[in-house]
Amino acid sequence: MTSVTTKARSCSFFSIVLCSFWFLLPACSHSGPNAYVRKEFDQSQIRKVAVFPFYNNTKVAEASKIVTGAFIAGLVDTRRFQVEFPGNIKSFLVTERIIVRTGVDLDTIKLMGKRLGVDAVVLGQVDEYIGAEEGRRAVVPLVCISSRLVDTRTGKILFMAQHRRTGDDYIKVLDFGKIRSAGALTRKVIGEIIDAMP
């Protein structure tokens, strides 16, 4: 009973801290990512990261899977971090009976750090996802993603960003540069979030 109460308090405290940080950021924008970087963030201390499945706050069933996969691929492409194999993360969540959609508390983050040897975890959610239906060519895709990088040893948020883009945001001349699919737009948005990391 005590451990459950302690875990609930930890989760509640962690949620309050995250909400406080989010209030410091404006709503999703049409320009670059709205980003926060902790002053003492030392990138040399973050060698291995794990990406939790992104929470899906949309009505598109596959949005979480698409965004999570794209974020993992984006991090791997940068070669800045060693990225934990998704299968190991899934096994950890199943073993510990953790349901991501209910939130991830600080104790879980620290436990994953010890069990999998990761220095930080990426948590996030898909806020908007429009244009996934390939048959609806006339629909302008729109993607809005929130993410944060959390230190598994201290529980501190090292980096946080929100980013919202539409396919029309990349038009240069006439329709040149316009992105017509949600998948391509997702990769673009995530690439810009990762580029904003120090």
Residue pairs with C-beta under 8 A, 6 or more apart in sequence:
7 105
7 107
10 105
10 106
10 107
11 103
11 105
11 106
11 107
13 106
14 105
14 106
14 155
15 103
17 157
18 148
18 157
21 36
21 148
21 157
21 160
22 146
22 160
22 162
24 36
25 34
25 35
25 36
25 160
25 162
26 34
26 162
27 162
28 34
28 127
28 128
28 144
28 146
28 162
28 163
28 164
29 162
29 163
29 164
30 164
30 165
30 166
30 169
32 163
32 192
32 196
33 161
33 162
33 163
33 192
33 193
33 196
34 161
34 162
34 163
35 159
35 160
35 161
35 193
35 196
36 157
36 159
36 160
36 161
37 158
37 159
37 197
37 198
38 156
38 157
38 158
38 159
41 158
41 159
41 198
43 80
43 198
45 119
46 81
46 119
46 120
46 149
46 151
46 158
47 81
47 82
47 119
48 81
48 82
48 83
48 84
48 117
48 118
48 119
48 120
49 75
49 81
49 82
49 83
49 84
49 118
49 119
49 120
49 121
49 122
49 149
50 83
50 84
50 89
50 112
50 116
50 118
50 120
50 121
50 122
51 68
51 71
51 72
51 75
51 83
51 84
51 86
51 89
51 121
51 122
52 68
52 89
52 100
52 104
52 121
52 122
52 123
52 124
53 64
53 65
53 68
53 100
54 63
54 64
54 67
54 68
54 71
54 124
54 125
54 126
54 145
54 147
55 64
55 100
55 101
55 124
55 125
55 126
56 63
56 64
56 101
56 125
56 126
57 125
57 126
57 127
58 126
58 127
58 128
58 129
60 126
60 129
60 130
60 132
62 132
63 126
63 129
63 132
64 126
66 129
66 132
66 182
66 183
66 186
67 124
67 126
67 129
67 145
67 186
67 190
68 86
70 183
70 186
70 187
70 190
71 122
71 124
71 147
71 190
71 194
72 83
72 86
73 187
74 187
74 190
74 191
74 194
75 81
75 83
75 122
75 194
76 83
78 194
80 197
84 116
84 118
88 116
89 112
89 116
92 98
92 112
92 115
92 116
93 99
93 100
96 108
96 111
98 104
98 108
104 121
104 123
106 155
109 121
109 150
109 152
109 155
110 152
110 153
110 155
112 118
112 121
112 152
113 119
113 121
113 152
113 153
114 152
118 152
119 151
119 152
119 153
120 149
120 150
120 151
120 152
120 158
121 149
121 150
121 152
122 147
122 148
122 149
122 150
123 147
123 148
123 150
124 145
124 146
124 147
124 148
125 145
125 146
126 143
126 144
126 145
127 144
127 145
127 146
127 162
127 164
128 142
128 143
128 144
128 164
129 142
129 143
129 144
129 182
129 186
130 139
130 140
130 141
130 142
130 143
130 182
131 139
131 140
131 141
131 142
131 167
131 181
131 182
131 185
132 182
132 183
133 139
134 181
137 180
140 166
140 167
140 168
141 166
141 167
141 179
141 180
141 181
141 182
141 184
141 185
142 164
142 165
142 166
142 167
142 182
142 185
143 164
143 165
143 166
143 182
143 185
143 186
143 189
144 162
144 163
144 164
144 165
145 162
145 163
145 164
145 186
145 189
145 190
145 193
146 160
146 161
146 162
147 160
147 161
147 193
148 157
148 159
148 160
148 161
149 157
149 158
149 159
149 160
149 197
150 156
150 157
150 158
151 157
151 158
159 196
159 197
159 198
161 193
161 196
163 189
163 192
163 193
164 189
165 185
165 188
165 189
165 192
166 185
167 178
167 179
167 180
167 181
167 185
168 178
170 177
170 178
170 179
170 188
171 177
171 178
179 185
179 188
